[in-house]
Amino acid sequence: MTDDQTDRVYNVLFLCTGNSARSVLGEAIMNAVPGGKFRAFSAGSQPKGEVNPLTLHTLKEMGLPTEGYRSKSWDEFATPDAPKLDFVFTVCDDAAGETCPFWPGQPMTAHWGVADPAAVEGSELDKVNAFRDAANYLRRRIEVFTALPLATIDKMSLETKLKDIGKLEGATDKATND
């Protein structure tokens, strides 16, 4: 393995429609992975314009930073000066069904659908628990993903593994039927 492969930082984009909950959770959890091998971002096809307060509450509960997150358009990552993406993960079924922009770097993509915690109705506790569940499902997927030997695995095997990660516990129907 060359020094270039061992020192490589992988850019990961988490996509959702509103970019206020799941994609932001994915960004924060991925950026907290020790070792500095991953740099995560999040965006949405139709951003809500603000991060859901329960997203920030969940991050705080997890001991993760809550500053600097914003709801933004995926168009920011389709420009020539955008970070070259290595991986793009859709975390909601709506975004997975949309026609995505052309991503510089032609990243590998996978659908890691998780139910929308912001859509949960009920008590405040029900809503908080939905955000916790979404964060835990995403954290598990990210743990499995970051344990992969990315520098040495062949593309076809990696594509299969990325798809399989999307089928882990908590997957939405779209993720399990792909």
N, C-alpha and C positions, 0 to 999 in steps of 0.2 A: 504494500500500500504506500502510495506516495504521500509526502507531507501535505500536498494540496488536498488530498482526499481526507486526511485525518484532521486538518484544520478547517475544513469546509463548513460554512454556516448555510443551512438550508432555510430558504424563505417560504413561509407557509401562509396561505390566505384562507380564512374561514368566511364562508358566504352564507347569508340568509337574506330574506326579503327586506326586513326592516332594520337590520343591523342595530338592534337594541338589547338583545338578550343572548341567545345561543351563540351567535358568532363572536360576540364580545367575550363571553365566557371562554370560548375556545382560544381566542387570542391571548387572554390573560393567563390561562392555564399553561398553554404552550410556552409562553415567554418565561414562565416560572420554572421550566425544566432545567435542572442543574447542568452545567457544562458548557453553556453558551453555543450549542450546536444548532439551535433553531431560533429564528426570528419570525414572529407571527404578526399577522395583521388581520383585520376584519373589515367587511364591507357588506353593503346590501344593494339589491337591484332597485329598491324603492325605500331608501332610508327614512326612518321616522324623524330624524333630526335631533333626537336625544336618546341617551342610554337609559333604559328602564331602571328606576331606583332600586328595584329588587335585584337587578344584576349586580349593582354596586354593593348592596347589602350582602349578597352571597359571596362576592369576592372578599369582602372584609371578613366574613365568617371563616373563609378559607385561609386567611392570613396573607392574601395577595394584595398588591397595590390596587388602588381604586382611582388614581389620578390619570388624566391624559386620555381617557377613552372618549370617543365621540362616534356618533352615528354618521356614516359617510357612504357615498356612492361607490359602487364597484368601478365606475369610470376612472377614478383616481389611479387604479392599478392597471389600466389598459393603455396608458400613455407611454411614449417612448422613454421618458425619463423615470418611469416607475421602477420599483425594485424588480429585478428578474425573479420571477416566482418559480419555485421548484415543485410545489404541491398546492392544489386548490381543493378544499373540502367544503361541499355544501352540507349544511346542517339542518336545513328545512326542506320539506318536499316541494314547496312552491318554487324556491330558487333552483332546485335540481331540475325542474321541468322547464325553466326559462332558457332562452338562447343567451349564453354568456358572451361577453366581449372576447376578442382575441387577446390572450394574455402573452405579453413578452416572455420569451424563454420557453414557450410551449410546455407548461408544467403538467405533471401527472395529476389526474383528477379522480375523486371518488365521492360518493354520497354517503355521509355519515348522519342520516336523519335522526333527529331527537324531537320528541313532542314539544310544542311551543309552551313554555311555562307562562308566558304572558297572556295566553288564551284561557288559562284556568280561571274558572269562576268559583266562588265560594268564600270561605273565611280567609282572613289574612294568613292564618297558619297553613291553609291549603295552598295558597299562592307561594308562600315561602318554601314549603316542602316541594312544590313543583320546580322551583328554581334550584333547590338543592339537588333534586334528582337529575335534572338536566346537567348540572355541573359535574355530578358524580359520573354520569354516563360518558360525558365528554372527557373527563379526566382519565377514565379507564381506557378509552380509545387512544388517547394521546400517549398513555403509558405503553400500550402495546406497540403503537407506531414508533415511538422514540427508541424502543428496544430493538427494532429491526436493524440489520447490518446494511444500512443504506449505501455505503461506499462499495460494497462487494456483491450485493444481490442483483440478479439479472432483471431487466425491465419487466418481462412477462410474469415472473414470480412476484415481483413487487406489486404489479397491478392487481394480481389475484389477492395478495395479502391486504392491500388497501381496501378492496371491495369487501373482503371478509371482516375487516375491522368494523365496517359500517353495519354489519349484521349482529354485533355484540348486543348484550342485554340493553334494553331501552330503545332499540331501533324502531323507527316508524315503519309502516307497511311498505312504503316505497323502497326503503333501504333493503328490506328482506326479500322483495320481489324482483330486484334488479338482476 
